[in-house]
Amino acid sequence: MRKIIHIDMDAFYASVEQRDFPEFRGKALAVGGSPSGRGVVATASYEARKFGVKSAMSSHMALQLCPNLLFTRPRFDVYKEVSNHIRSIFQRYTDLIEPLSLDEAYLDVTADKLDIGSAIEIARQIKLAIKEELQLTASAGVSVNKFVAKIASDYQKPDGLTFIGPSKVTKFLEALPIHKFFGVGKVTAKKMNQMGIHIGADLKRFNEIEIQQHFGKSGKFFYNMVRGLDERPVRPNRISKSVGSEDTFESDLTDPELMKVEITRLAERVFSRLERGEKFGKTVTLKIKYADFTQITRSKTGLHYLSKLEEIQEYAYELLAKVDMQEKRVRLLGVTVSNFQGESSDKVEYVQLSLF
């Protein structure tokens, strides 16, 4: 039985800004966007979230919801420095660390370095070290696999610690509202609700074939998730032939500027993994899945290896600009980097259409 911890920093960018600038503390704060109403919010503080302000929201709408909202520009160099410190805290307990972004990671502590033996105690110590050394809070989920641990970390945010032991996994997932399952976006949740699926137990009544008939390739994932089945190992510095990240959104995106904000986030995650592996590629691929589940991918290959975050972002922005977004609603975006040193690719730019 594995012992997996998922650590997720609370409102990471905004919390760092509030820590470093006293004038932001206790105030509704947006990182990204502007008081003129132009641009979009990258991250909002919890004070701002109480008004409904959230990431990928236009500044104009955010100001309508919260007229006293403060804005500040993101400082990615600082966030990266803080992230490195957090990683050093993780390394005191295990080398099996799989970062998902600057503010989120999986840890396998089945056999921890300090022989503590208790994943719950390790999670407590990590949270305490982050608070004492960085004056920031994190939420932790502890369970037997990555999928359940990730759901658990979001269960009592902010500054939460949720343990879902082997004997509790089934009951916990059966009672969980379907929109709380990681991987179930707003569109999918709505479709499930129309089918009478509101909690995990409702979904569990469907067999694997029935779920796949309704949700295609995602059906197998949904079948496994409601049963708490996830055999994926925690993979430190995982670098294969490609490194990518994708997100399904709670609400479909129609504004290209909001899409660029999400692409920025995805590119940041990808670059973080590439940098840790000290391996860089020439090809960037942008994946787009529309509300009707039609999916396209577009790629661009450059002449040199991409060693900067900004280069990956610019490639992805360029690919987005070439897509006809008129009357299109986007439910998922993904960014992937491939074609590493020692490999070759003759695919410079392509479009692939498929139903998913």
KEGUVEX-737390 format. One record per residue (C-alpha): x, y, z; residue number from 1. Coordinates in steps of 0.25 Angstrom, whole numbers, plus 5000, padded with zeros to 4 digits. Example, Ala and Ser with C-alpha at 12.3 -4.5 7.8 and 13.67 -1.06 7.14 Angstrom:
<recs>
+------+------+------+-----+
|   px |   py |   pz | num |
+------+------+------+-----+
| 5049 | 4982 | 5031 |   1 |
| 5055 | 4996 | 5029 |   2 |
+------+------+------+-----+
</recs>
This chain:
<recs>
+------+------+------+-----+
|   px |   py |   pz | num |
+------+------+------+-----+
| 5000 | 5000 | 5000 |   1 |
| 5006 | 5013 | 4996 |   2 |
| 5006 | 5026 | 5004 |   3 |
| 5004 | 5038 | 4995 |   4 |
| 5004 | 5053 | 4998 |   5 |
| 4999 | 5064 | 4989 |   6 |
| 5004 | 5077 | 4993 |   7 |
| 4997 | 5090 | 4987 |   8 |
| 5001 | 5104 | 4991 |   9 |
| 4989 | 5113 | 4995 |  10 |
| 4987 | 5124 | 4985 |  11 |
| 5002 | 5123 | 4982 |  12 |
| 5005 | 5136 | 4974 |  13 |
| 4995 | 5145 | 4982 |  14 |
| 5000 | 5139 | 4996 |  15 |
| 5015 | 5142 | 4992 |  16 |
| 5011 | 5157 | 4988 |  17 |
| 5003 | 5158 | 5001 |  18 |
| 5015 | 5153 | 5009 |  19 |
| 5025 | 5162 | 5002 |  20 |
| 5016 | 5175 | 5002 |  21 |
| 5009 | 5179 | 5015 |  22 |
| 4999 | 5188 | 5007 |  23 |
| 4993 | 5175 | 5001 |  24 |
| 4991 | 5168 | 5013 |  25 |
| 4976 | 5165 | 5016 |  26 |
| 4972 | 5172 | 5004 |  27 |
| 4965 | 5167 | 4991 |  28 |
| 4977 | 5165 | 4982 |  29 |
| 4978 | 5160 | 4967 |  30 |
| 4992 | 5156 | 4961 |  31 |
| 4991 | 5160 | 4947 |  32 |
| 4981 | 5169 | 4940 |  33 |
| 4980 | 5184 | 4942 |  34 |
| 4971 | 5194 | 4949 |  35 |
| 4968 | 5200 | 4935 |  36 |
| 4960 | 5187 | 4933 |  37 |
| 4969 | 5182 | 4922 |  38 |
| 4976 | 5168 | 4923 |  39 |
| 4972 | 5156 | 4931 |  40 |
| 4974 | 5151 | 4945 |  41 |
| 4985 | 5140 | 4947 |  42 |
| 4982 | 5138 | 4962 |  43 |
| 4973 | 5144 | 4972 |  44 |
| 4975 | 5145 | 4987 |  45 |
| 4965 | 5138 | 4996 |  46 |
| 4959 | 5151 | 5000 |  47 |
| 4957 | 5154 | 4985 |  48 |
| 4951 | 5140 | 4983 |  49 |
| 4940 | 5143 | 4993 |  50 |
| 4934 | 5153 | 4983 |  51 |
| 4935 | 5142 | 4972 |  52 |
| 4948 | 5147 | 4966 |  53 |
| 4956 | 5135 | 4960 |  54 |
| 4967 | 5132 | 4950 |  55 |
| 4965 | 5134 | 4935 |  56 |
| 4955 | 5145 | 4938 |  57 |
| 4955 | 5158 | 4931 |  58 |
| 4960 | 5170 | 4939 |  59 |
| 4947 | 5177 | 4935 |  60 |
| 4938 | 5166 | 4941 |  61 |
| 4947 | 5165 | 4953 |  62 |
| 4945 | 5180 | 4956 |  63 |
| 4930 | 5178 | 4955 |  64 |
| 4930 | 5167 | 4965 |  65 |
| 4940 | 5174 | 4974 |  66 |
| 4941 | 5189 | 4972 |  67 |
| 4952 | 5191 | 4982 |  68 |
| 4961 | 5180 | 4976 |  69 |
| 4976 | 5183 | 4976 |  70 |
| 4985 | 5178 | 4964 |  71 |
| 4999 | 5175 | 4963 |  72 |
| 5008 | 5169 | 4953 |  73 |
| 5013 | 5155 | 4954 |  74 |
| 5028 | 5153 | 4958 |  75 |
| 5031 | 5139 | 4953 |  76 |
| 5046 | 5140 | 4957 |  77 |
| 5042 | 5141 | 4972 |  78 |
| 5031 | 5130 | 4970 |  79 |
| 5042 | 5121 | 4965 |  80 |
| 5051 | 5124 | 4976 |  81 |
| 5040 | 5121 | 4986 |  82 |
| 5037 | 5108 | 4979 |  83 |
| 5051 | 5103 | 4979 |  84 |
| 5051 | 5105 | 4995 |  85 |
| 5038 | 5097 | 4996 |  86 |
| 5045 | 5086 | 4988 |  87 |
| 5057 | 5086 | 4997 |  88 |
| 5047 | 5084 | 5009 |  89 |
| 5041 | 5072 | 5001 |  90 |
| 5055 | 5066 | 4999 |  91 |
| 5057 | 5065 | 5014 |  92 |
| 5046 | 5054 | 5014 |  93 |
| 5047 | 5047 | 5000 |  94 |
| 5054 | 5047 | 4987 |  95 |
| 5041 | 5042 | 4980 |  96 |
| 5035 | 5056 | 4977 |  97 |
| 5027 | 5059 | 4964 |  98 |
| 5025 | 5074 | 4962 |  99 |
| 5013 | 5078 | 4954 | 100 |
| 5016 | 5093 | 4954 | 101 |
| 5023 | 5103 | 4963 | 102 |
| 5012 | 5102 | 4974 | 103 |
| 5008 | 5087 | 4973 | 104 |
| 5015 | 5073 | 4975 | 105 |
| 5013 | 5059 | 4978 | 106 |
| 5021 | 5052 | 4988 | 107 |
| 5023 | 5037 | 4991 | 108 |
| 5026 | 5035 | 5005 | 109 |
| 5024 | 5020 | 5006 | 110 |
| 5038 | 5019 | 5011 | 111 |
| 5042 | 5033 | 5016 | 112 |
| 5057 | 5037 | 5018 | 113 |
| 5055 | 5040 | 5033 | 114 |
| 5047 | 5027 | 5036 | 115 |
| 5035 | 5035 | 5041 | 116 |
| 5026 | 5024 | 5036 | 117 |
| 5013 | 5033 | 5036 | 118 |
| 5010 | 5040 | 5024 | 119 |
| 5000 | 5049 | 5032 | 120 |
| 5011 | 5053 | 5041 | 121 |
| 5021 | 5056 | 5029 | 122 |
| 5010 | 5065 | 5023 | 123 |
| 5008 | 5072 | 5036 | 124 |
| 5023 | 5075 | 5037 | 125 |
| 5024 | 5080 | 5022 | 126 |
| 5013 | 5089 | 5025 | 127 |
| 5019 | 5094 | 5037 | 128 |
| 5033 | 5096 | 5031 | 129 |
| 5026 | 5104 | 5019 | 130 |
| 5019 | 5113 | 5029 | 131 |
| 5031 | 5115 | 5038 | 132 |
| 5042 | 5117 | 5027 | 133 |
| 5034 | 5124 | 5016 | 134 |
| 5022 | 5130 | 5023 | 135 |
| 5012 | 5123 | 5014 | 136 |
| 5002 | 5112 | 5015 | 137 |
| 5000 | 5100 | 5007 | 138 |
| 4988 | 5089 | 5007 | 139 |
| 4992 | 5075 | 5007 | 140 |
| 4984 | 5062 | 5003 | 141 |
| 4989 | 5048 | 5008 | 142 |
| 4984 | 5035 | 5002 | 143 |
| 4988 | 5022 | 4995 | 144 |
| 4989 | 5028 | 4981 | 145 |
| 4991 | 5041 | 4973 | 146 |
| 4977 | 5043 | 4969 | 147 |
| 4971 | 5042 | 4983 | 148 |
| 4982 | 5050 | 4989 | 149 |
| 4979 | 5061 | 4979 | 150 |
| 4965 | 5062 | 4982 | 151 |
| 4968 | 5061 | 4997 | 152 |
| 4977 | 5073 | 4996 | 153 |
| 4966 | 5082 | 4991 | 154 |
| 4956 | 5077 | 5001 | 155 |
| 4959 | 5087 | 5013 | 156 |
| 4966 | 5098 | 5006 | 157 |
| 4973 | 5107 | 5010 | 158 |
| 4983 | 5102 | 5020 | 159 |
| 4976 | 5088 | 5020 | 160 |
| 4981 | 5074 | 5023 | 161 |
| 4972 | 5063 | 5019 | 162 |
| 4975 | 5048 | 5020 | 163 |
| 4967 | 5038 | 5013 | 164 |
| 4971 | 5024 | 5017 | 165 |
| 4969 | 5011 | 5010 | 166 |
| 4956 | 5008 | 5017 | 167 |
| 4950 | 5021 | 5015 | 168 |
| 4953 | 5023 | 5000 | 169 |
| 4941 | 5016 | 4995 | 170 |
| 4931 | 5023 | 5004 | 171 |
| 4938 | 5037 | 5002 | 172 |
| 4937 | 5036 | 4986 | 173 |
| 4923 | 5031 | 4986 | 174 |
| 4918 | 5043 | 4994 | 175 |
| 4927 | 5053 | 4987 | 176 |
| 4919 | 5063 | 4978 | 177 |
| 4922 | 5059 | 4963 | 178 |
| 4928 | 5073 | 4960 | 179 |
| 4938 | 5071 | 4971 | 180 |
| 4945 | 5060 | 4964 | 181 |
| 4958 | 5064 | 4958 | 182 |
| 4957 | 5063 | 4942 | 183 |
| 4942 | 5066 | 4942 | 184 |
| 4940 | 5080 | 4937 | 185 |
| 4927 | 5088 | 4936 | 186 |
| 4922 | 5083 | 4923 | 187 |
| 4924 | 5068 | 4927 | 188 |
| 4918 | 5071 | 4940 | 189 |
| 4906 | 5077 | 4934 | 190 |
| 4905 | 5065 | 4924 | 191 |
| 4906 | 5055 | 4936 | 192 |
| 4895 | 5063 | 4944 | 193 |
| 4886 | 5061 | 4932 | 194 |
| 4888 | 5046 | 4933 | 195 |
| 4885 | 5046 | 4948 | 196 |
| 4899 | 5046 | 4952 | 197 |
| 4901 | 5056 | 4964 | 198 |
| 4910 | 5048 | 4973 | 199 |
| 4921 | 5037 | 4972 | 200 |
| 4911 | 5026 | 4975 | 201 |
| 4902 | 5030 | 4964 | 202 |
| 4914 | 5029 | 4954 | 203 |
| 4917 | 5016 | 4960 | 204 |
| 4904 | 5009 | 4956 | 205 |
| 4909 | 5010 | 4941 | 206 |
| 4918 | 4999 | 4936 | 207 |
| 4931 | 5002 | 4928 | 208 |
| 4925 | 5000 | 4914 | 209 |
| 4913 | 5009 | 4918 | 210 |
| 4922 | 5020 | 4922 | 211 |
| 4930 | 5019 | 4910 | 212 |
| 4918 | 5020 | 4901 | 213 |
| 4914 | 5033 | 4907 | 214 |
| 4928 | 5039 | 4909 | 215 |
| 4937 | 5032 | 4899 | 216 |
| 4952 | 5030 | 4903 | 217 |
| 4950 | 5038 | 4916 | 218 |
| 4940 | 5027 | 4920 | 219 |
| 4951 | 5018 | 4925 | 220 |
| 4957 | 5029 | 4934 | 221 |
| 4943 | 5032 | 4940 | 222 |
| 4941 | 5017 | 4942 | 223 |
| 4954 | 5016 | 4950 | 224 |
| 4953 | 5029 | 4957 | 225 |
| 4940 | 5027 | 4964 | 226 |
| 4946 | 5014 | 4969 | 227 |
| 4959 | 5020 | 4974 | 228 |
| 4967 | 5012 | 4965 | 229 |
| 4980 | 5019 | 4961 | 230 |
| 4993 | 5011 | 4959 | 231 |
| 5002 | 5023 | 4954 | 232 |
| 5015 | 5024 | 4961 | 233 |
| 5021 | 5037 | 4966 | 234 |
| 5031 | 5040 | 4955 | 235 |
| 5042 | 5049 | 4959 | 236 |
| 5049 | 5057 | 4947 | 237 |
| 5040 | 5049 | 4938 | 238 |
| 5046 | 5053 | 4924 | 239 |
| 5041 | 5044 | 4912 | 240 |
| 5040 | 5048 | 4897 | 241 |
| 5031 | 5059 | 4901 | 242 |
| 5027 | 5067 | 4913 | 243 |
| 5013 | 5073 | 4914 | 244 |
| 5002 | 5079 | 4922 | 245 |
| 4987 | 5081 | 4920 | 246 |
| 4975 | 5086 | 4927 | 247 |
| 4960 | 5085 | 4926 | 248 |
| 4953 | 5097 | 4930 | 249 |
| 4941 | 5099 | 4939 | 250 |
| 4935 | 5108 | 4928 | 251 |
| 4937 | 5108 | 4913 | 252 |
| 4947 | 5119 | 4908 | 253 |
| 4943 | 5128 | 4897 | 254 |
| 4953 | 5140 | 4899 | 255 |
| 4966 | 5138 | 4893 | 256 |
| 4973 | 5146 | 4903 | 257 |
| 4967 | 5137 | 4914 | 258 |
| 4973 | 5125 | 4906 | 259 |
| 4987 | 5132 | 4906 | 260 |
| 4986 | 5133 | 4921 | 261 |
| 4984 | 5118 | 4922 | 262 |
| 4994 | 5115 | 4912 | 263 |
| 5004 | 5123 | 4920 | 264 |
| 5001 | 5114 | 4932 | 265 |
| 5002 | 5102 | 4924 | 266 |
| 5016 | 5106 | 4918 | 267 |
| 5021 | 5110 | 4932 | 268 |
| 5018 | 5095 | 4937 | 269 |
| 5024 | 5089 | 4925 | 270 |
| 5037 | 5098 | 4926 | 271 |
| 5038 | 5095 | 4941 | 272 |
| 5039 | 5080 | 4937 | 273 |
| 5048 | 5082 | 4926 | 274 |
| 5058 | 5091 | 4934 | 275 |
| 5059 | 5080 | 4945 | 276 |
| 5062 | 5070 | 4935 | 277 |
| 5072 | 5079 | 4928 | 278 |
| 5066 | 5075 | 4915 | 279 |
| 5060 | 5084 | 4904 | 280 |
| 5053 | 5082 | 4891 | 281 |
| 5051 | 5089 | 4878 | 282 |
| 5036 | 5086 | 4876 | 283 |
| 5024 | 5092 | 4883 | 284 |
| 5010 | 5086 | 4881 | 285 |
| 4997 | 5093 | 4885 | 286 |
| 4985 | 5084 | 4888 | 287 |
| 4971 | 5090 | 4887 | 288 |
| 4958 | 5082 | 4891 | 289 |
| 4945 | 5089 | 4887 | 290 |
| 4932 | 5088 | 4895 | 291 |
| 4927 | 5078 | 4885 | 292 |
| 4939 | 5069 | 4888 | 293 |
| 4945 | 5072 | 4875 | 294 |
| 4960 | 5072 | 4877 | 295 |
| 4972 | 5079 | 4869 | 296 |
| 4987 | 5079 | 4871 | 297 |
| 4996 | 5089 | 4864 | 298 |
| 5011 | 5089 | 4865 | 299 |
| 5023 | 5097 | 4862 | 300 |
| 5038 | 5093 | 4861 | 301 |
| 5049 | 5104 | 4862 | 302 |
| 5064 | 5103 | 4858 | 303 |
| 5069 | 5103 | 4872 | 304 |
| 5066 | 5097 | 4886 | 305 |
| 5056 | 5105 | 4894 | 306 |
| 5063 | 5108 | 4907 | 307 |
| 5054 | 5120 | 4912 | 308 |
| 5040 | 5120 | 4917 | 309 |
| 5037 | 5132 | 4908 | 310 |
| 5041 | 5124 | 4896 | 311 |
| 5031 | 5113 | 4899 | 312 |
| 5020 | 5123 | 4902 | 313 |
| 5022 | 5131 | 4889 | 314 |
| 5022 | 5118 | 4880 | 315 |
| 5009 | 5114 | 4887 | 316 |
| 5003 | 5128 | 4885 | 317 |
| 5007 | 5128 | 4871 | 318 |
| 5000 | 5114 | 4869 | 319 |
| 4987 | 5119 | 4876 | 320 |
| 4987 | 5132 | 4867 | 321 |
| 4986 | 5122 | 4855 | 322 |
| 4974 | 5115 | 4859 | 323 |
| 4960 | 5120 | 4855 | 324 |
| 4953 | 5123 | 4868 | 325 |
| 4941 | 5129 | 4862 | 326 |
| 4928 | 5124 | 4870 | 327 |
| 4937 | 5113 | 4876 | 328 |
| 4937 | 5110 | 4891 | 329 |
| 4949 | 5103 | 4897 | 330 |
| 4948 | 5093 | 4908 | 331 |
| 4962 | 5088 | 4909 | 332 |
| 4976 | 5094 | 4905 | 333 |
| 4989 | 5087 | 4906 | 334 |
| 5004 | 5090 | 4903 | 335 |
| 5015 | 5080 | 4900 | 336 |
| 5030 | 5081 | 4897 | 337 |
| 5037 | 5070 | 4889 | 338 |
| 5048 | 5067 | 4879 | 339 |
| 5059 | 5067 | 4890 | 340 |
| 5074 | 5067 | 4888 | 341 |
| 5078 | 5054 | 4880 | 342 |
| 5064 | 5052 | 4874 | 343 |
| 5059 | 5057 | 4861 | 344 |
| 5045 | 5061 | 4856 | 345 |
| 5041 | 5065 | 4842 | 346 |
| 5028 | 5070 | 4846 | 347 |
| 5029 | 5085 | 4846 | 348 |
| 5014 | 5089 | 4846 | 349 |
| 5002 | 5081 | 4845 | 350 |
| 4987 | 5080 | 4849 | 351 |
| 4981 | 5067 | 4854 | 352 |
| 4966 | 5066 | 4855 | 353 |
| 4959 | 5055 | 4863 | 354 |
| 4947 | 5052 | 4872 | 355 |
| 4950 | 5050 | 4886 | 356 |
+------+------+------+-----+
</recs>
